[in-house]
Amino acid sequence: MINTTGCGTALVTPFQPNTELDLEAYRKLVRWQIDSGINFLVPVGTTGESVTLTEEEYRDVIRTCVETVAGEVPVVAGAGTNNTAHAVHLAGIAQEQGADALLAVTPYYNKPTQEGLLRHFQKIAESINIPVILYNVPGRTVINITAETALLLAQIDNIIGIKEASGDLGQVMQILAHRPPGFLVLSGDDSLALAITVLGGEGVISVASNLIPAEMTRIIDLARRGELEEARKFHYHYLSLMDLNFIETSPIPVKYALSRMGKLEEVYRLPLCPLSEANKERMDQELQKLKLVSPRG
């Protein structure tokens, strides 16, 4: 069983100014994450702008991540779409390219029923040999994986956990209270990661850890060890940065911040576009306050 507890980074995908993949920047970003002590990595998810990648690029990004990681930490590849057959196809590619596990997002736009969700995720799980982590993010997909549905899916052998980004702590607690042994609950919201970990969850799949991998990992580690006063101190120190990463649609703010830190070019693929000037100023102020960048000259 792979260990996807602690803090995993939902990696951005760097692009060159012509919007082609920047795999050199990606390798450096992955290496920095590992050297900073991150517990696992999540390429080609929502934060990685996966829906704008071609199938060839999807293969390239996963392969590059796996090769750069070289077994040092687990790689959990995103592979969800709103077409079950295509989701199964992507899951096969992720397994073929060496991913250790899969992060399968709730189908978006076509609004399946809970029965449809059960069948969708079951098809994906049956199609591959690597473990599957469900990804519940109704703010993007409209449909919520209810606690009841999550617990039914938890009975499937290779569905090993859920990334919970519903923002509903009551729902999260229902899953935590009734889950089978070994079923992981990971926060999908940085600002709720400490709370969910204290309630019994296993950690977070984080956007903020693109910027502060060591610090986000430390928050979760402290919480899991029961050192709550220290965990709270770090949580509140970085809370504004966590929130600013969603001041506009993610990953727009975090890619801007990474560009200010010299990690990549601030390039997106439409329909995503650059951060507004007003919000750049707000992000700059926070990055300077946290000493992640120097003031502009």
N, C-alpha and C positions, 0 to 999 in steps of 0.2 A: 504493500500500500504506500503510495507516495504521500509525503507530508506537505499538505497545503494549508497549514495553520500559521498564525502570525500575521505578518503584513506582506501582501502581494501587490505589485504595482500594475495598474491598468495602463500599459505603456502607450505613449503617443507614437505616431508614425511620422518621422521626419520626411519632408519633401524638399527637393531642390527648387530654386526660383522658377524653373519651368514646370513645376509640379510633378516631376518624375521622383521616384523613390530616392531618398538619400541614405543608402545602406551603410555608408561610412559613418555618418552621424549616428545611425541606429546602433551600430556595433559599439561605438564609444559610450552611448547612453546605457546600453545593456551592461557593459563592463563596469561603468560607474555605479550602477545599481547594485551589482554583485559585490563590488569592493566596499560599498556602504553598508553591507550586511542585510540586504533585503532577503526575505524568506522564500519568495517565489515570484515569478513574472507572468504577466498575462498580456501577450501580444494579440493584435487584430481583434480587439473588442471595440466597443463603442468609442472609447477614448482614442483608439487607434484608427478612427475613421474607416473602419472596415467596409462599410457599405459603398465606399467610392473606390475600393481596390478592385482591379481585375483579378480573375482567378490565378493568373500567372504571378501577379504581385502578392496575392494572398499566400501562395506557396513560398515565394521568395522571402517574405517577412518572417514567416514561421521558421523556415529553414535557417535563416540568418540568426534568429534568436536562439534556436536550439544549438547551432554550431558555436555561437559565441559563449553561451552558457556552459557548454561542454560538460554537462552533468552536475555542475556545482549547486544549482537550485532547480526545482521543478519548473516546467514550462506548461502553463494552462492556456491553450489557444481558444480564442473566441470562435464560434461557428454557428451562430443562430441566424435564421431568416424567417420570413413568414410563409415559406413554402417548404413543407416537411421533406419532400423529395430532395430539394436543393440543400436543405440543412443536413440531411443524411450524406449527401455528396461532399459537402464541406467538411463534415466530421471525418469522413474517410481520408480526405486530403490532410487534415491536421494530424491524424494518426500516422499516415504515410510519411509525413515530414518530420516525425520524431517527437511530437508533443507528448507530454506525460499525462495530460488530462485535457478535458474539454470544458469550456464555459458556454452553455447553451442558453441563449436569451429567449424570453417569451415571444412568440410570434406577434408582430406588430401589424397594425392597419386592418387586417381582416377579422379581428375580434372573435377568436374562437371561444367556445364554451369551456367550462372546466373539464368536461369529458373530452373535448377536442385537445386541450392541453395535455391531459393524461396520455392520449394516443400519440400525440406529437412527440413528447419527450421519450415515451417508451420506444417508439420507432428509432429515434436517434440512439438511445442506449443499446438497443439490440443490434445495431449496425456496426458497432466498434467494440474493441477489447479494452480500451483505456477508460478510466473513470470519467464520469460526467458530473459537473456542478451546474445546477440550475441557476438562472439569473432572472430574478424578479424585479422589474423596474417599470411599474405602471405609469410613471410620469412620462416615459418615452413610448411605451407600447400600448397604453390605454387599459389593457387587461391585467388584472392582478392574479397571481397564483395564490389562491387562498391557503390558509394553514392546513385545512383538510386535504387539499390537493397535494400540497408539498409533502405531507405525511404519507399519503398513498404512494407517491413517487419514491419516497425514501425506502420503500419496501423492495424496490428493484435493485438487484445486486450491485450493478456498477454505477448507480446514481448515489454519489457519496456526500453530497452537500448542496447548499443553496447560498448564493450571494443575494442577500435581502436588502433591496433598495426601495421598499414600499414606503419607508418613513413611518410605519405603523408599529410602534413598540409592542402594542398589545398582540398583534399578529405574530411578531417575532417571538414573544414569550410563549405563545401557544405552541409554536414549533419546538422551541427549546424544552418546554415541559413534557412534550409527548413524543419526541423523536426517538428512533431506535438507537441503540449504542453505535457509536462511530459515525453518525450522520453529522456533518459539519454545518455550522451556521456562521457565515461570514457577513459582516456589514458591507453594504454597497454604498454607504454614505459616510464620508470621513467624519463629519460632525457627530455622528451617532456611533462611531466605532468604539469609543471608550465605554459608552453605556451598554452596548450589545455584548462586549467582551465581559464586562462586570456581571451582566445577567447570565453569563455562561457560554457565550459564543466563543468561537475559536480565533477571531481576528477580523481582518478587513481586506477587501480588494480596493485599493486606494488610487485616487487621482492625485492627491497632494504629494504622495510619495514619489511622483515624478520629479518633484522639486526638493523634497526633504526625506529621502528614503531612510536615512539613519534615524531621524527623529520620529517618524511615524512608526517605524519598527520598535523603537524604544517605548513609545506610548503603549503599544499592545503588549510588549514583553513585561513592562511594569504592571499592567493591569492583570495579566495572567498569573503573575507572581504574588498578587495581592498587595502590591506597594501603591495603594490608591492615592495617597497624598501627592506623591511624586508624579504619578500618572496624570492626575488632575492638573498639576502645575504645567506640565508640558502641553497637555490638551488645550488649556486656555491660552497659553502662549502662542500657539499656532492656529487657534480657532478662526481668527479673521482671515488668514491665508486660505484655510479650508473653504470658507464661505466665498471668498473672492474668486475661487476657481469656478464658481457657478454664477458669477455676476452676469455673464452672457453664456450662451450655449456651450457646454463643454464639448470638445477640448479647446475652444478658442482661447480662454484666459490662460490655461496652463501652458499652451504652446507659446503664447506671448511671453510669459514669465521665463520659460526655458530659453527663448531667444535672447532675453535680457541677460540671462546667466551664461550665454555663449555656448549653449548645448546644441542649438539647431537654428535654422532660418525660420522666421515667422511666415510660413507658407501653409495654406489650406487648400482643399479642393471644394469648389462650389457644390452645394449651396452654402457651405461655411465660408465666412469672410473675416477679415482682420477685426481685432478688438477696437471699439470706439476710442477716440482720443481721450474722452473724459474717464473712461474706465482704465485706459493705460496709465493715466496719472494716479488713479487710486491703487492699481497694482504696483506701480513703481514705488509709491510711498510705503506700502507694506513690505515689499522686498528689501528696501533700504533699511527700514526699521528692524527687520530680522537679520540684517547684514548678509543677505544673499546676493546683493548687487551693490555696486558703488553708485553714488549720485551721478546723474548725467552731467557731463562737462559742458 
